[in-house]
Amino acid sequence: MFKLNKKLLTAGLALVMGLSTQAFASSYVVISSSIKTFKAGDQITSETIVDIPDKKSVVFINAQGKTLHLKGPYKDKLEKDGAGGGDSKAMRALASLIKSTAEDSSSVGAIRAASLKGRDQALAINISETGDYCIIDSKQPIIDRYKKENYATVTLVNVADSMAETLKWKDAGEINQWPENLKITDGDRFLVMQEGKDSKTLINLHILENRTYSDVEFLVSLAAKECNDQARGLLAIIQREAINAN
């Protein structure tokens, strides 16, 4: 007659219970922190006991885009009813993005990100900087530039076929619309020339699927295409919204 090994059964149940708890615990990533215990990019679960001293704070985000801005004094689980798990691959990618952004906090792009007015500007194509930028399929892109650049005329030239459009820019510091007659396909590169500016920039455009994204999904999609300027800007907006909501 078959007999159960009680020790193995107990160990197995403990393992299952542990896995079950982990499966249902929501994963969070630290966006920003004013304490040494947590650093930007750290990953923890909702079951983690968080200890935040008085007058200190930490901002977290989970896979669904939910943000938590916890202010001290606070000592409890990160989220008492946290459930939902989330895409671990996406969360690892998000953690890597947040960590690299924090380490690059003194760059020109990071300083610009902190001054953005909203999501539209954060996701605009920054023609002042050479780099990769993402746009949503079938949506007219928004273009932006540094406030110090007040050149009145901007010319965009498709490197592949030399198709070009010239537009008159609005006031300094304002955003503009991509020219409707200048079509974009995935992977197109455009040379940007501002009349009166000595240097030119080169922008590489990537088209993302037109669908509903959570903040985390969109951040990860931007990072996957190396649209780092936009990812950094959106991250700054998310952080600001989380802090202002509390």
C-alpha positions in Angstrom: 0.0 0.0 0.0 1.3 3.4 -1.0 2.2 5.7 2.0 2.6 9.5 1.8 5.8 10.9 3.0 4.7 13.5 5.4 7.9 15.5 5.2 7.8 15.7 1.4 4.1 16.6 1.5 4.7 19.4 4.0 7.6 20.7 2.0 5.5 20.5 -1.2 2.6 22.3 0.3 4.9 25.1 1.6 6.4 25.5 -1.9 3.0 25.6 -3.5 1.8 28.2 -0.9 4.9 30.2 -1.5 4.5 30.2 -5.3 0.8 30.9 -4.9 1.5 34.0 -2.8 4.1 35.2 -5.3 1.8 34.6 -8.3 -0.9 36.8 -6.9 1.3 39.5 -5.4 1.5 42.5 -7.7 5.0 43.5 -8.8 6.1 47.2 -8.4 9.0 49.2 -9.6 10.4 52.3 -7.8 10.1 55.4 -10.0 11.7 57.8 -7.5 12.8 57.7 -3.8 14.1 60.1 -1.2 15.5 57.3 1.0 18.5 55.0 0.6 16.4 51.8 1.2 14.8 52.1 -2.2 16.5 53.2 -5.4 14.9 54.1 -8.7 14.5 50.9 -10.7 14.2 48.6 -7.7 11.6 45.8 -8.0 9.5 44.7 -5.1 6.1 42.9 -4.6 3.0 44.3 -2.9 3.7 42.0 0.0 6.9 43.8 0.9 7.0 45.7 4.2 7.9 49.3 3.4 9.4 51.5 6.0 9.5 55.2 5.1 10.6 57.8 7.7 8.8 61.0 8.4 9.1 63.7 5.6 10.4 61.1 3.1 8.6 59.6 0.2 8.8 56.9 -2.5 6.8 56.6 -5.8 6.0 53.1 -7.2 4.4 51.8 -10.4 2.9 48.4 -11.2 2.4 46.5 -14.5 -1.1 47.9 -14.9 0.3 51.5 -14.7 -1.1 52.0 -11.2 1.1 54.4 -9.2 1.6 54.7 -5.4 3.1 57.7 -3.8 3.8 56.8 -0.2 4.8 59.4 2.3 6.4 58.8 5.7 5.9 58.0 8.4 4.8 54.7 6.8 5.5 51.1 7.9 3.3 48.4 6.3 2.9 46.2 3.3 3.3 48.2 0.1 -0.2 47.4 -0.9 -2.6 45.5 1.4 -4.8 44.0 -1.3 -2.3 44.0 -4.1 -3.2 41.4 -6.7 -2.7 40.9 -10.4 0.9 39.8 -10.9 1.9 41.3 -14.3 4.3 40.6 -17.1 7.6 40.0 -15.4 9.5 40.6 -18.6 7.9 44.0 -19.1 8.5 44.9 -15.4 12.2 44.0 -15.8 12.4 46.1 -18.9 10.7 49.0 -17.1 13.0 48.6 -14.1 16.0 48.8 -16.4 14.6 51.9 -18.1 13.9 53.7 -14.8 17.4 52.8 -13.5 19.2 54.1 -16.6 17.1 57.3 -16.6 17.9 58.0 -12.9 21.7 57.4 -13.6 21.4 59.9 -16.5 19.6 62.6 -14.5 22.0 65.4 -15.3 21.8 65.1 -19.1 20.2 67.6 -21.4 17.4 65.2 -22.2 16.7 64.5 -18.5 16.6 68.3 -17.7 14.1 68.8 -20.6 12.0 65.9 -19.4 11.5 67.6 -16.0 10.2 70.8 -17.7 7.6 69.1 -20.0 4.1 70.4 -19.8 2.2 67.2 -20.5 2.0 63.8 -22.2 1.5 65.3 -25.7 4.8 67.2 -25.4 6.5 64.2 -23.8 5.6 62.0 -26.7 6.5 64.6 -29.4 9.4 64.2 -31.8 12.1 66.5 -30.5 13.7 67.9 -33.7 16.5 69.5 -31.6 18.1 66.1 -30.9 19.3 63.4 -33.3 17.8 60.0 -32.3 15.0 57.5 -32.5 11.4 58.5 -32.0 8.1 56.6 -32.0 4.8 57.6 -33.4 1.3 55.9 -33.3 0.1 54.4 -36.6 -2.5 56.6 -38.4 -2.0 59.6 -36.0 -0.4 62.8 -37.1 2.8 63.3 -35.0 3.6 66.3 -32.9 7.0 67.9 -33.2 8.8 69.9 -30.5 12.2 71.6 -30.0 14.2 73.3 -27.3 12.8 76.6 -26.1 16.1 78.4 -27.0 15.6 77.5 -30.6 13.4 80.2 -32.1 14.1 79.7 -35.8 11.0 80.6 -37.9 11.5 78.1 -40.8 12.0 74.3 -40.4 12.6 71.9 -43.3 12.2 68.1 -43.0 13.7 65.9 -45.7 13.2 62.1 -46.1 16.7 60.7 -46.5 15.4 57.8 -48.7 13.5 59.6 -51.4 14.4 63.3 -50.8 10.8 64.3 -50.3 10.7 67.5 -48.2 8.3 69.9 -46.5 9.0 73.3 -45.1 6.9 74.7 -42.3 6.7 78.0 -40.5 7.1 77.5 -36.7 4.9 79.1 -34.2 6.3 81.0 -31.2 9.4 79.7 -29.4 8.7 76.9 -27.0 5.5 75.9 -28.8 4.8 72.5 -30.3 3.8 72.0 -34.0 2.2 69.4 -36.2 4.1 67.1 -38.6 3.3 68.3 -42.2 0.4 66.2 -43.5 1.9 65.9 -47.0 5.1 64.4 -45.7 4.3 60.7 -45.4 6.0 58.4 -42.9 6.7 54.6 -43.1 8.3 52.6 -40.4 12.0 53.1 -40.3 12.1 56.3 -42.3 14.9 58.8 -41.5 14.4 62.5 -41.8 17.0 65.3 -41.9 15.9 68.4 -40.0 17.2 71.8 -41.0 16.3 75.0 -39.1 17.0 78.1 -41.1 19.7 80.1 -39.3 20.9 77.1 -37.2 24.4 75.8 -38.2 23.9 72.1 -37.3 21.3 69.6 -38.6 19.6 66.7 -36.8 18.6 63.3 -38.0 15.5 61.6 -36.7 14.7 57.9 -37.1 11.0 57.2 -36.9 9.3 53.9 -35.7 5.6 53.3 -36.0 3.8 51.6 -33.1 0.5 49.8 -33.3 -2.6 52.0 -32.8 -4.2 50.5 -29.8 -4.8 51.1 -26.1 -1.7 50.9 -24.0 -1.2 51.0 -20.2 1.6 53.4 -19.2 3.9 50.5 -18.5 3.2 48.8 -21.9 3.8 52.1 -23.7 7.0 52.8 -21.8 8.3 49.3 -22.6 7.3 49.7 -26.3 9.2 53.0 -26.5 12.3 51.5 -24.8 12.2 48.5 -27.2 12.5 50.9 -30.2 15.2 52.9 -28.4 12.8 56.0 -28.3 14.6 57.0 -25.1 13.9 60.7 -25.2 10.1 60.0 -25.3 10.3 57.3 -22.7 12.2 59.6 -20.3 9.7 62.3 -20.9 6.6 60.0 -20.3 8.3 58.7 -17.1 8.7 62.2 -15.8 5.1 63.0 -16.4 3.9 59.7 -14.7 6.0 60.5 -11.7 4.7 64.1 -11.5 1.0 62.9 -11.8 1.6 60.4 -9.0 3.0 63.0 -6.7 0.3 65.5 -7.5 -2.5 63.0 -7.0 -1.6 62.6 -3.3 
